[in-house]
Amino acid sequence: MITKVPRLAAGLAEELIRIVGADAVITDPARLMVYESDGLTAYRCPPRAAVLPRDGDETARVVRAIAQAGVPFVARGSGTGLSGGALAVDGAVVVCTARMNRILELDLHNRRARVQPGVVNAHLTAATRPHGLYYAPDPSSQSACTIGGNVAENSGGPHCLKYGVTSRYIRGLDVVLPDGSRVYLGDRGFDTGELDLAGLFVGSEGCFGIAVEVDVELLPLPQATHTLLGIFERLEDAGRAVTAIIAHGLLPAALEIIDQATIRAVEESIFAAGYPTDAAAALVVEFDGIEAGLEAEAAHAEAACLECGAREVRRATSAEARAALWKGRKKAFGAMGRIAPDLLVQDATVPRTQLPDVLAKIAGIGERYDLRVANVFHAGDGNLHPNILFDRRDETEMERVERASKEIMRICVEAGGTITGEHGVGLDKRDYMALIHSEDTLRAMESVRRVFDPRGVCNPGKVLPEWIRGADPAIAGAPGAGPADAGQAEVGTDGTRKAVPAGATA
């Protein structure tokens, strides 16, 4: 199979080099392989070029030049996304924010910060911690993921049970629209109470434009933190413990489950955390806030775990001990590489009370399709992450992965859940949108998208099913629907480079 990848027109290449410099425009196919995939390695879409601006002004000029050339583009941060959301569909140009990594302002009196989109999530907390503040959203990839990507996906994290997701902490956005114009959305811009445009932009998955500066709210560091680790003989019992803890009227900062397959992967890796490998599941429970009352809450949670069948509950109050209890959860995805070369991290959310039943059904799906499935997830808000381990070079296995993934989505929706909790829809789950939204709703979403991007050139092929985009005559003939400039480069697909994998529905 040979995939045609559009070359970057000479005139556009020269203009981009003039704006950002030759070292910030990548057209060499070998170097572009870095940008073919995000954290969901099942999908591979070679871009025609990658451009790395350094600030908002350069980004606006880059986008304007790309728009005038009629070429589609997609913003990309550190590439840790897990839904294929930053892939260069339609031979798009990647606008990478990696060089836009400065904290522009710390307003300590108002507990706010203004940052560029390429700032790594954990680096913001590291910079504010000496002042007694921190940035609450904490995706599991926070040591690598960037604020711009968190805004695009409205990212959550282990502590979103208590503290909420990214949208709760965004106070304003300086945005480059798909035509290269620049607007501010937020509490010092157009949002005067009638329209929450910043709220609309957060979670739009890069389909409305590129946030080039982000105003975020910071929180004071909690006075104290208590962490527990429950060890269970059955995964379903860990799920029941989650419901029991909430039913006691408690609100932990985090409730995270790791199953046996994940425990063994971690313990056999350099990330070994001391979890017992014969356990069916481990449950991380964390409380934080003022010191008064935390010990009692932790004791109630420990009792709930034991009542639900935990064979052991470990407690930690020091920073070092807490880090040890969290290590197995935090390093889980890194350890998965020992099991298989590829990982499809599903991301569906179900009511907490449905966790035991849904987890049992997911295990059955894995057995039926002869696939290895490892679970590590945000149990407190029912945000499941069944990790399907596979080798994308095996086309037969890829087909089984696709079928199993669809079944997992369906059982989660049937249980009263939805298709994504934090990873977004992207390319991977756009055809699942019809499971939860009517055609009228999908068309309304496309109408909103056209307000920001009338020509359909900003991150094309994402979120909405292709038939919604293709059915609109205003979009069907847009440059994003196909190559915009002449000249094609052939890329051989030997299992390592391809636009869409076998069995995919893109």
N, C-alpha and C positions, 0 to 999 in steps of 0.2 A: 504494500500500500504506500502510495506517495501522496503527501500532503503539500499543497501549494501554500507557501508563506509569503505574503507581499514584502517586497523590499521597500526600504524607506527611500522615497523620491529624493534625488540629489538636491533639489532646491530646498526641500524641507530640512534635510540633514544639515545643510549649510546654515540655515536660519537658526536651528537649534544649537549648533556649535557656537554661533555668534552670541547667543543669549547666555549659555551656561559654560561654554568652553569645551574643547575637544575631549578632555578627560572625563566629562560628565555625559557624553553621548555614546552609547554602546550599540554597535551594529554587528559586531563579529558574532557569527552563529555559535561558536564555542562558548563565548562569555555569556551569551543570552540564555544558555541552558539553565543558568541559575534562576531565571525568571519564568521558566516554563510551568512550574508547579508551585502550589503553596503547601501547607502542611498535610493536605489531602492528596497523597501522591498518585492516586488512581487516575487523575486527570492531567494531561500534558498539552499545553497550548503555546507553541513557540511565538513570541512577540516579534514584530518587525524591528523594534528598537526599544531601548530603555534610556530614559533621560533622568538625571538626578539634579534638580534645582536645589538652591541653597536657602531660599527664603520665599515669602509670599509674592514678592514682585517678580522674581524669576519664574515662579510657577504660573502666574497669570500670563506672562509673555509666552511661556512654553505652550500653555493650553490654547492661547489665542492663535499661535502659529499652527498648531495641530488642527484646530477647528477650521481655520481658513483653508487648509489643505484638504479638508473633508475626510480626515482620517479618524477612526475611533481611538479612544485611549482609556486606560484604566489606572487608577491610583493604587499604589502598593507600599506597604510599610516594611515590616521585617519578614513577611511571608509566613507567619505562624497560623494563619487562618485555616479552618478545617471544613470549609464548604465549597472550595473552588471559587471563592468570591473575587480573588484578585488575578484570575487567569486572563490572558490576552486573547479572548474570543474575537473572531473576525480579523485576526492579524493586527490587533490593537497595539499602540505604543504604550509601554509601561512608563508611568510617571512615578518614580520612586522617591519617597520622602526621607530616605535614610540619612541624607546630609542635613536635613532640617531638624537638628537634634538639640536645640538650645532651650533652656529655661529662660524665658525673656524677662520675667518679673516675678518676684515673690512679695505679695502684699500681706504681710504677717498680721497687721491690725484687722484686716477684713477676712483673713483666712482664705485667701485666694492666690492663684498662680496663673500666669499666662505662659503657655508653652507652645513650641512648634510641634507639628504632628509626629516627627521622628523621635521624640523623647521616649526612651524606654520606660515602661510603666513603673518598674521597681526603682529606677533612678530618681523619679520625682519624690517618692517617699524617702529615699536616702538623703536627698537634698533638704527636705523639710523636717525630718526627724530631729535634728539638733535644735530646732525651734519648738519642739513639742507638738508638731503637727504631722499628718500623713494623708496620703491620697487613698481613699477607702476601696475603690474597685480593684480587685486582685485576681485577674485571670490566672489559671494555673501556669500559663506561659509568661507570667509577669516579668521574669528575668530577661525575656527577649522581646516580647510584644510591645508595640508602641501605642501611644495615646491616640494617634490618628486612626489606627486600625480599631482600637477600642470604641472610638466614636462611631465609626462606620458600622460596626456590628452590635453596638449597644451591649458591650461585653459584660458578663457577670463575673463569677468566681466563687471560691469556697465560702466567702463571707457575705455573699449577697443575700443570704437568708435574713440576716438582721439589717444589713446596711444598704441593700438595694443595688441596682445595676448602674452602669455608666451615666445614663440620662439624668439620674438624680443629682449628679455632681457637675453637670455642664451648665455654666452661666452665660456663655456666649461663644460664638464661632465666627472667625474671619474666613470667608469661603470664596474660592474661585469657582465660578459657574462654568458650565461646559462651553460657553462662547468666549471665555477668557476674562469676563467682567468680574468684579470683586465686590462683595457685599458683606455686611456684618449682620449676623442673626443673633439676637439675645437681648439682655436687659439694658444694653446701651445702644441698641440699634432699632430695628423695625418692630420688634416684639413689644408692643405697647399695651398688651393685655387682650387684644382682639384675636391675634393669631400667635400661636406658639411655634414659630418657624424653626427655632433651634431644636425644639422637641421633635419636629417633623424630620429634620435633617439627621439627628442622631438615630442610628439604626437603619439608615437608607442604603447601606451596603455599597457606598461609593457610586450610586446611580444618579445622584443629584449634583455632584461636584466634588471638590477637594477642599477639606478644612486645612488652612495653612497656619492658623493660630487658634489656640483653644484656651478659653478662660474656664478654670476649674475651681471648685470649692474644696477646701481642705478641712479635715476634722482634727480635733485635739486627740493626742494619743490616749488610749484607755489607761486608767489608773492601774488596773490589774487584769491578769488573764489566767484562767484555769483551763487546762486541757486534759481530756480523758481519752483512752483508747480501749474500746471494748472488743474482746476476742470471742467469736461465735463459731459454733459447730455447724450452723446452717445459715446460708445467705438470707433465706426468708426471715429468720429470726432477727437478723440485723435490720431488715426492713421494718419488722414489727416494732422494734425498739425505737426507731425514728418516730413512728406514729405515737408511741407511748410517751416519749419525752415531750412532744408538742402537746399531747392531751393533758399532761400534768400542768399546763399553763406556763411552761418555760419557753424562752426565746433564745436559744443558743446563737452565737455568732456564726457557727458552722456545724454542719452535720454531714460527714463524708463517709462513703462506703467504698471499701476495696475488697474485691473477691479473691478466691484462692489462686486463680490463674495469675492475677496481677501480683499478689503477694509473692508467689514463687519466682516470677520474673524479676521482681525487685531484689529479693534475697539472694538470687544467683548472680546478681550484677554488682558493679562497684558501688551501687547505691544502697547496699544492704542496710536495713534499718532495725533488724532484730525482731521482726514480726515472725510468729510461729508458722512454719510452712504447712503444717497439717490443719490449720484453721480454715474454715470455709469462707470466713469474712472477717474484716476488721472495720470498726466504726470509730471515726474520729469525732469527738464532741468537744466544742470549745465555747467557753463563756468569757465575755470581757465586759469592762465597765468600771464603776466604782467598786472598791474592795468590799464594802459592806454588802453582805448578801450573796456574794459569788460562791462562797464555800457551801452554803446551803443549796444553791442551785446545782452545783456540781454533785453534791451528795444525792439529790433527787434523781439526777440523770443516771448516776451509777446504779441506784436502786432499780430504775426502769430497765436498764440493760440487763441486770441480773434476773429480774422478773421475766424477761423475754428470752432467757436462755444463754446469756453470756457466761462463758466458763471462767472469765477473768476480766477485770477492769483495771487498767493502769492509770495512775494519776501523775500529773506534772504541774508544777507552778513556776519553776525557774525557766529562763529563756532557753537554756541548753537542753533541758529535759523536754520542753515543748517542741523544740526543733527536731529532737529524736523521734517523738511520736508522730510528727507531721511528715517525716522524711519519706516514708513509704508511699504516702499519698502524693507528695510533691514531685517525686522522681518516677512515678509510675509510667508516664508516657515515654520517658527516656529509656526505661528498661525494656519496653516492648520490642525494641529492635533485636533483642536476643532471641525472640520467638519467631519472628517472620520479617521479611524485608519491607513489607507494606502494611499499612494500618488504615482502616476506615473507621473513624471515630464518629459514631452516630450520636445524635443530639436531639432527643425527644423528651417531652415533659409530661408527666402523668400526676394525678392526684396522689398525695402521700399514701393514702389508705389503699391504693391499688398497687403499691410497690411489690409486695410479696407475690401476688398473682402474675404481674407483668414480668417480673424477673424469672419466674418459673417458665413462662411461655417463651421468653427469649432464649433460655437454656435449651428448650425443646427445639427451637428453630435452628440453633447451632448444630445440634445432634442430627437433625433431619437433613441438613445440607452438608454435613461432614466438614464443618468449619470451626475453627477455634475462636471462641468469643470470650473476651476478658472484660469485666465490668469495674469501672472506677467512676464515681459520680457524686453529684451534689444531691444527696438524699433528702436534705431538709426541705427543698422546694420541688422535689420530685423530678429533678433534671437528670435524666439517665444518659450515660455515655457507654453503650455497648460497643466495645472495640472489636471489630472483625479483623483478624490477622490473616494475611494472604500473601501471595506472590503474583504480582500483576503480569508477569511473563507467562503465567499459566492461564490461557484463555478460558479453559473449562472452569477453573476455579473462579475467575473473574465473573463468569456468568452466574455461578452459585452465589457469589457475594452480592451481586445486583438483586437477585431474587430474594435472598435472605433480608437484605436491607429494606426492600419494599414491604415485606411481611412485618418486620419490626415496626416500621412506621404505622402500618395499618392497625396493629394490636394496640399501640399507644394511643392512637386517635380513638379507637373503639372504647378504650378505657376512660375516655373523657379528657384526653391530653391533646397535645399539639405537636407539630413536626420539628420545632426548634425551641430551645430554651436560651441559648446564648451564642451558638456558632453561626447563626444566620442561615439563609436559604441558598444563596450563591448559585452556582451551577448545579450542584449535586442534588438539591431538593426542590428545584423549581417545578418539576412535574408532580410533586406531592402537594403543591398549593391547592389543587382542586379537591383534595381530601378534606380541607377545612374551610375553603372559601367558595362562595357561589361565583358563577360567571360574571354577574353584575358587579360583585365586589372586586374581582380581579380587573375588570375593565375600569372601575373607578380608580384603582391603584395605578393603572397605566396612564390614566388621565392626569393624575397628580405628577407622575414622573415626567410627562410631556411639558408640564409647566416649567420645570427646571431644565429639561433637555429635549426641546422640540424635535431635534433631528435624530435622536437616538444614538448618539455617538459616545456617551459617557458610560463606561462599563457595560457594553451591550451583552445580551444573552444571559443576564443574571436575574434572579428572583422570580420573575414572572414566566409562565410557560411560553414557549416560542409561538404558539398559536394565538396568544393574546397580542403579542408584539407584531406578528406577521399579518394579522387580520386588519390592522389599522393602516389605511393607505398613506397616512402622513409619515408612518415609520417604515413601511415596507420598502420604500425606495430610497431610504436615507443611506448616507455613506456607511453607517455602521452595519448595514445589511450585507456588505460584501467588500472586496478590495476596492480601494479608492484611487490608487495610483498604479500605473502600469509597471510591469516587471515583476516576475515571480521567481522565488528561490525554491528549489526542490529540496525537501528534507526527507531522507529515507527513514522509515519507521521500522526499527528492528526490535521493538518492544521497549525501547528506552525513550523514543521521541515520537509522540503522536498527539493529535488534537483531542481525540476522544477515545477512551479505552473500549475494548470489546465489552459488549453488554450494556454500555452506558446509554442514556437517553438524551444526550445533548444534540 
